[in-house]
Amino acid sequence: MRGDGVAARRPWSYAVAFSQTIRHLGWLNGCLYTLARLLTMVSCDRIRLHKYYLMMQPVPEKCWLPSHRGRSFEIRQVAEFDPVIRQFPRPGWVASTRFKQGAVCLAALREGTLVGFLWLLLGSYQEDEVRCRYVPLPVGKSAWDFDVYVEPEHRNGIAFLRLWDEANRFLAVHQIQWSLSRISAFNSGSILSHTRMGAQRIGAATFLSIGSWQITASTVPPYLHLSTHADSFPTFALNPEQRLRAEHTH
């Protein structure tokens, strides 16, 4: 009887979970997220669905935090063989691949323990979750930021802003005016955090991966792309200045 009761409650728990997903993500993204989870589960990870929002964020002239706040955090640039990388909740090959692309990693630590990190690239970025390349434009004025991570126990604190203050200092030194990125449409918390810092949506891209095949649909060129092997991928050239000019024209 007890087992039957548990089984009877399961459909209700799924319904509640689905309702919460819809409330956080909206109907379209909520349904896509549920579909993505289902496809991954039934295909043993052979079928994957990702949707990203492509974002543009101005590099501010002022820091987000006053100078006396966040001093307990050490923010430093991490080298490829830095031992702190072993604390990253990422597969070992990920950092190596990113450093080979010329990426810069900033890490936040407290008493030697990892609190968070983010990655920056002053050039194009070859995505490591799906097959595509992002090209931030104009060259010399725009950069790419990605994989901004903060440990769960620090996500309601100021570590996120301390990381970004240091990142913005780095970008300003290189005369960068815009930082572009992609954020999962299923991560409402990250979208909200970036929006509060002035980020705006410049487009969206959805990727359906079936084995070695990948279908891409996006609101920015190339709009549609079919990839059948690793060397085939869409390239997204994203220019915030061009986007702003177009908005002013209309």
Salt bridges, closest charged atoms under 4 A:
GLU74 OE2 - ARG76 NE 3.37
ASP82 OD2 - ARG76 NH1 2.53
GLU127 OE1 - ARG182 NE 2.86
ASP128 OD2 - ARG98 NE 2.91
GLU129 OE1 - HIS50 ND1 3.80
GLU129 OE1 - ARG182 NH2 3.37
ASP147 OD1 - ARG90 NH2 2.65
ASP147 OD2 - ARG98 NH1 2.66
GLU166 OE1 - ARG169 NH2 3.05
GLU241 OE2 - LYS141 NZ 3.74
GLU247 OE2 - ARG243 NE 3.14
